[in-house]
């Protein structure tokens, strides 16, 4: 087989795995667990394509492509600023810090001072 066919088959294998796994677990999960995904994908590819030298070359090359792809995505995501999440406002206190359940709407009419 020519090298172009081997490279294209490895690329299609990586793309198919990324699309399928992203639909199952989510792309962010794949990037977060990149090392585990690389190892499982490479070992799975070796088992799947075992039997011929060309199949093993496709498996190893696709494992390398997967590792490079996920590493590049992790590095790019580190450069993108993320939104900071503000702490939720305590809904049980008003602006002055008084507990809202001691305020008139929550007291019985006989308890008003």
DRENLO-763774 format. One record per residue: residue in one letter; residue number from 1; z, x, y of N, C-alpha, C in turn; chain. Coordinates in pm, whole numbers. Each point is the difference from the previous one (the first is absolute). Example, Ala and Ser with C-alpha at 12.3 -4.5 7.8 and 13.67 -1.06 7.14 Angstrom:
<sites>
SITE A 1 780 1319 -569 0 -89 119 0 90 120 A
SITE S 2 -72 -35 105 6 82 119 73 -77 109 A
</sites>
This chain:
<sites>
SITE X 1 0 84 -119 0 -84 119 0 88 124 A
SITE X 2 -60 -52 103 -3 78 123 133 -13 73 A
SITE X 3 27 95 86 125 2 74 10 -119 95 A
SITE X 4 -111 -47 53 0 -115 90 49 -126 -72 A
SITE X 5 -40 -16 -125 44 -117 -77 149 10 -29 A
SITE X 6 48 119 -34 141 20 -29 85 -28 124 A
SITE X 7 -44 51 114 74 -23 125 -2 -148 37 A
SITE X 8 -114 -65 -16 -7 -142 35 85 -84 -95 A
SITE X 9 4 32 -128 84 -74 -93 148 20 30 A
SITE X 10 38 121 37 139 27 36 37 -75 127 A
SITE X 11 -90 -2 98 26 -71 125 15 -150 -23 A
SITE X 12 -87 -56 -81 7 -143 -30 129 -32 -77 A
SITE X 13 41 89 -89 125 -22 -74 120 -4 94 A
SITE X 14 4 93 96 110 3 97 -3 -125 87 A
SITE X 15 -118 -36 49 -11 -117 86 39 -128 -74 A
SITE X 16 -43 -13 -124 34 -119 -78 150 -7 -25 A
SITE X 17 62 113 -29 144 0 -23 77 -35 127 A
SITE X 18 -41 57 114 69 -27 126 -11 -149 35 A
SITE X 19 -119 -56 -13 -18 -142 34 81 -88 -93 A
SITE X 20 -7 26 -129 72 -84 -97 151 14 15 A
SITE X 21 49 123 9 145 22 12 53 -52 133 A
SITE X 22 -81 6 105 43 -53 130 17 -151 -5 A
SITE X 23 -81 -65 -77 14 -146 -13 121 -37 -83 A
SITE X 24 42 89 -89 115 -29 -86 132 38 69 A
SITE X 25 12 124 48 126 48 56 -3 16 152 A
SITE X 26 -115 9 60 -9 21 144 -31 146 31 A
SITE X 27 -80 19 102 -45 136 34 115 87 49 A
SITE X 28 92 -58 77 113 79 49 88 49 -115 A
SITE X 29 14 -80 -103 78 41 -116 -68 119 -68 A
SITE X 30 -134 -5 -12 -73 112 -62 19 128 79 A
SITE X 31 -5 -10 133 15 119 82 144 52 -6 A
SITE X 32 95 -91 -4 141 40 -5 31 73 -131 A
SITE X 33 -60 -42 -109 22 60 -131 -122 81 -43 A
SITE X 34 -53 80 90 -126 72 -24 6 95 -119 A
SITE X 35 110 70 -16 10 97 -109 -5 -69 -136 A
SITE X 36 75 -108 -14 0 -74 -127 -138 -59 -27 A
SITE X 37 -62 -54 103 -134 -58 -15 -100 107 -42 A
SITE X 38 7 119 62 -91 110 -37 15 37 -147 A
SITE X 39 123 17 -44 24 44 -138 -45 -106 -99 A
SITE X 40 38 -125 24 -37 -108 -92 -152 -18 -3 A
SITE X 41 -64 7 116 -146 -17 5 -70 114 -74 A
SITE X 42 45 122 21 -66 114 -65 19 -4 -151 A
SITE X 43 123 -26 -45 24 -7 -145 -77 -118 -60 A
SITE X 44 -1 -113 68 -76 -115 -48 -149 29 -7 A
SITE X 45 -51 71 99 -142 36 -1 -33 95 -114 A
SITE X 46 88 96 -26 -23 94 -110 -1 -75 -133 A
SITE X 47 93 -93 -17 3 -78 -124 -123 -90 -10 A
SITE X 48 -37 -62 113 -114 -91 0 -133 71 -26 A
SITE X 49 -19 116 60 -128 71 -12 2 110 -105 A
SITE X 50 102 6 -83 7 105 -103 -114 -16 -100 A
SITE X 51 -45 110 -52 -105 -5 -102 -120 86 34 A
SITE X 52 -30 13 127 -112 84 39 43 92 114 A
SITE X 53 -72 107 14 30 93 109 -31 -66 134 A
SITE X 54 -106 -76 6 -35 -70 123 108 -101 38 A
SITE X 55 50 -73 -98 107 -96 26 125 68 51 A
SITE X 56 35 111 -57 118 74 45 -22 54 142 A
SITE X 57 -121 44 29 -30 49 135 12 -114 101 A
SITE X 58 -47 -119 -36 13 -116 88 148 -33 22 A
SITE X 59 79 5 -107 143 -32 11 72 100 90 A
SITE X 60 -24 126 -19 68 103 81 -46 -7 145 A
SITE X 61 -129 -18 21 -52 -9 136 50 -126 70 A
SITE X 62 9 -112 -71 52 -121 63 150 14 30 A
SITE X 63 75 68 -85 141 27 29 16 85 125 A
SITE X 64 -87 99 16 3 84 120 -36 -82 124 A
SITE X 65 -101 -85 -12 -40 -85 113 113 -97 39 A
SITE X 66 68 -55 -100 110 -92 28 112 73 74 A
SITE X 67 34 119 -46 106 78 65 -38 33 144 A
SITE X 68 -124 40 23 -44 33 136 -1 -124 88 A
SITE X 69 -48 -112 -52 -6 -123 78 139 -46 43 A
SITE X 70 93 -6 -94 135 -47 33 73 97 92 A
SITE X 71 -24 130 -17 63 99 89 -53 -15 142 A
SITE X 72 -129 -18 14 -59 -17 133 51 -129 65 A
SITE X 73 10 -108 -78 50 -127 55 145 16 46 A
SITE X 74 83 70 -78 139 22 38 9 80 130 A
SITE X 75 -83 102 14 2 82 122 -47 -79 121 A
SITE X 76 -102 -83 -17 -50 -82 111 104 -104 40 A
SITE X 77 65 -61 -98 103 -99 32 119 62 72 A
SITE X 78 27 126 -27 111 67 69 -34 22 148 A
SITE X 79 -127 7 34 -41 21 138 0 -129 81 A
SITE X 80 -9 -114 -68 -6 -129 68 142 -45 35 A
SITE X 81 23 -31 129 135 -45 35 28 -138 -59 A
SITE X 82 123 -18 -43 39 -128 -57 82 -79 102 A
SITE X 83 3 -129 -18 79 -85 89 147 17 -33 A
SITE X 84 81 5 104 143 5 -24 53 -143 -2 A
SITE X 85 82 -26 -96 56 -134 -15 133 -3 73 A
SITE X 86 12 -93 93 124 -14 74 102 -71 -87 A
SITE X 87 124 34 25 107 -66 -74 2 -148 37 A
SITE X 88 22 -86 -97 5 -143 32 120 -31 89 A
SITE X 89 -22 -94 89 106 -41 91 99 -85 -77 A
SITE X 90 127 26 22 104 -78 -66 -2 -140 59 A
SITE X 91 -43 -96 -79 -15 -136 48 132 -75 16 A
SITE X 92 110 57 -45 127 -71 5 79 30 127 A
SITE X 93 -56 78 90 68 34 125 -95 -25 116 A
SITE X 94 55 -43 113 -85 -22 117 -14 131 78 A
SITE X 95 -63 -5 116 -26 121 78 128 70 44 A
SITE X 96 110 -75 16 127 60 43 80 53 -118 A
SITE X 97 -47 -19 -121 72 47 -118 97 -100 -56 A
SITE X 98 1 -122 51 89 -105 -52 -63 -64 -122 A
SITE X 99 85 -34 -94 -48 -64 -121 -48 -140 34 A
SITE X 100 -123 -33 -38 -60 -126 45 64 -122 -64 A
SITE X 101 69 16 -111 60 -115 -66 128 -47 70 A
SITE X 102 48 78 97 114 -43 81 -45 -66 128 A
SITE X 103 -129 -15 18 -56 -62 120 -8 -151 -19 A
SITE X 104 -10 -78 106 4 -146 -6 -91 -69 -100 A
SITE X 105 -123 40 -23 -80 -79 -93 56 -1 -142 A
SITE X 106 80 99 -35 49 11 -137 144 -48 -15 A
SITE X 107 64 -45 107 138 -47 -8 2 -152 0 A
SITE X 108 99 -54 -64 18 -144 4 49 -42 138 A
SITE X 109 -25 -122 42 38 -44 136 148 19 31 A
SITE X 110 88 -13 -97 143 17 25 42 144 17 A
SITE X 111 -88 95 -37 34 142 6 -42 65 131 A
SITE X 112 -72 -68 86 -46 59 126 119 32 87 A
SITE X 113 -4 111 68 109 41 85 -29 -26 145 A
</sites>
